[in-house]
Amino acid sequence: MALIWLRHNLENFTKRLKALEDKIATEGIILSESQISALEKKAQDDETCARVSHQ
């Protein structure tokens, strides 16, 4: 699996989530509960990082 991710420039979790967000925007796909949960966690982490970097 890791080699496939590398081939498509998706070697880390952040890049894979970004690719999923792009696919949602362009194709309007339906997400599973685990995908929704991962995107929500990423949004929370991004918000936390933004707060920390502005202090």
KOLDRENLO-452236 format. One line per 8 residues: their letters; for each residue x, y, z of N, C-alpha, C, O, CB. Coordinates in steps of 0.05 Angstrom, whole numbers. Glycine has a CB too. Layout:
A) X Y Z X Y Z X Y Z X Y Z X Y Z  ...
//
This chain:
MALIWLRH) 16 -24 0 0 0 0 17 25 0 11 44 -14 -19 0 24  39 25 15 56 48 17 68 56 -10 71 80 -16 78 43 38  75 36 -26 86 42 -52 66 56 -70 74 74 -86 97 17 -65  41 48 -68 20 61 -84 17 90 -75 15 108 -92 -7 46 -81  17 95 -48 15 122 -38 39 139 -48 35 162 -56 14 122 -7  63 128 -47 86 143 -57 84 149 -86 91 171 -95 112 126 -52  75 130 -102 72 134 -131 53 158 -137 57 172 -157 62 109 -144  33 161 -120 13 182 -125 17 207 -107 -1 223 -104 -15 171 -120
NLENFTKR) 41 209 -95 49 232 -78 30 234 -54 22 257 -47 49 257 -94  22 212 -42 5 212 -19 18 197 4 5 181 18 -22 198 -26  43 203 9 59 188 28 52 193 57 60 178 75 87 193 24  38 215 63 30 220 91 0 224 94 -14 230 74 46 243 103  -9 222 118 -38 224 124 -50 250 115 -72 251 105 -42 219 154  -35 272 120 -45 298 113 -50 301 83 -70 312 74 -25 320 121  -31 290 67 -35 291 37 -58 274 29 -73 281 10 -9 282 23  -62 251 42 -85 234 35 -111 247 41 -130 245 26 -82 206 49
LKALEDKI) -112 260 64 -137 275 72 -143 298 52 -166 302 45 -135 285 100  -122 312 44 -125 334 25 -136 323 -1 -153 335 -13 -98 349 21  -125 301 -10 -134 289 -35 -163 280 -33 -179 283 -52 -117 264 -42  -171 270 -9 -199 262 -5 -217 287 -6 -238 286 -18 -202 248 22  -208 309 7 -224 334 6 -227 344 -22 -249 353 -30 -210 355 23  -206 342 -38 -208 351 -66 -227 333 -82 -243 343 -99 -180 349 -79  -227 307 -77 -244 289 -91 -274 294 -84 -291 293 -101 -237 260 -84  -278 301 -58 -305 307 -50 -315 332 -65 -338 333 -74 -306 312 -19
ATEGIILS) -298 352 -66 -305 377 -79 -311 374 -109 -329 386 -120 -283 397 -76  -295 357 -123 -298 354 -151 -319 333 -160 -333 337 -180 -272 347 -164  -321 312 -144 -339 290 -152 -363 286 -135 -382 271 -142 -323 264 -152  -364 300 -112 -388 298 -95 -392 270 -84 -415 261 -82 -412 307 -109  -371 256 -76 -374 229 -66 -385 228 -38 -384 248 -24 -347 214 -67  -396 206 -30 -407 202 -3 -385 189 14 -372 170 5 -433 184 -4  -381 199 38 -360 190 56 -370 169 76 -394 170 83 -347 213 70  -352 152 84 -359 133 106 -356 148 132 -345 170 133 -340 108 105
ESQISALE) -366 136 154 -364 148 180 -334 153 188 -328 173 200 -377 131 201  -317 134 182 -289 136 189 -275 159 173 -258 173 184 -274 110 185  -283 163 148 -272 185 133 -281 212 143 -265 230 145 -280 182 103  -307 213 151 -317 238 162 -303 244 189 -295 267 194 -348 236 167  -299 224 205 -286 227 230 -257 237 226 -248 255 241 -285 201 246  -243 226 207 -215 235 201 -214 264 192 -197 279 200 -203 216 180  -233 272 175 -234 299 165 -240 319 188 -229 340 189 -254 302 143  -258 311 206 -265 328 229 -241 331 247 -236 352 257 -289 316 244
KKAQDDET) -227 309 252 -203 310 269 -182 328 256 -169 343 270 -191 281 274  -178 326 230 -159 343 216 -167 372 219 -149 389 224 -157 335 186  -192 379 216 -201 406 219 -195 417 247 -186 440 250 -231 408 213  -200 400 267 -193 409 295 -163 413 299 -155 432 311 -204 388 315  -147 394 288 -118 397 290 -108 422 276 -91 436 286 -105 372 278  -120 428 252 -112 451 237 -118 477 253 -102 495 254 -126 452 210  -142 477 265 -150 500 281 -131 504 305 -123 526 312 -179 496 291  -124 482 318 -106 483 341 -78 493 332 -66 510 346 -103 455 354
CARVSHQ) -68 483 310 -42 492 300 -43 522 293 -23 536 298 -34 476 275  -65 531 281 -67 559 274 -66 577 299 -54 598 299 -93 564 258  -80 568 320 -80 584 345 -52 585 357 -43 606 365 -99 572 365  -38 563 357 -11 561 369 8 579 353 25 593 364 -1 532 370  6 578 326 25 594 310 20 624 311 38 639 305 23 584 281  -4 632 319 -10 661 321 -3 673 348 -6 697 352 -38 665 314  5 656 366 12 666 393 40 675 396 48 684 417 6 645 414
//
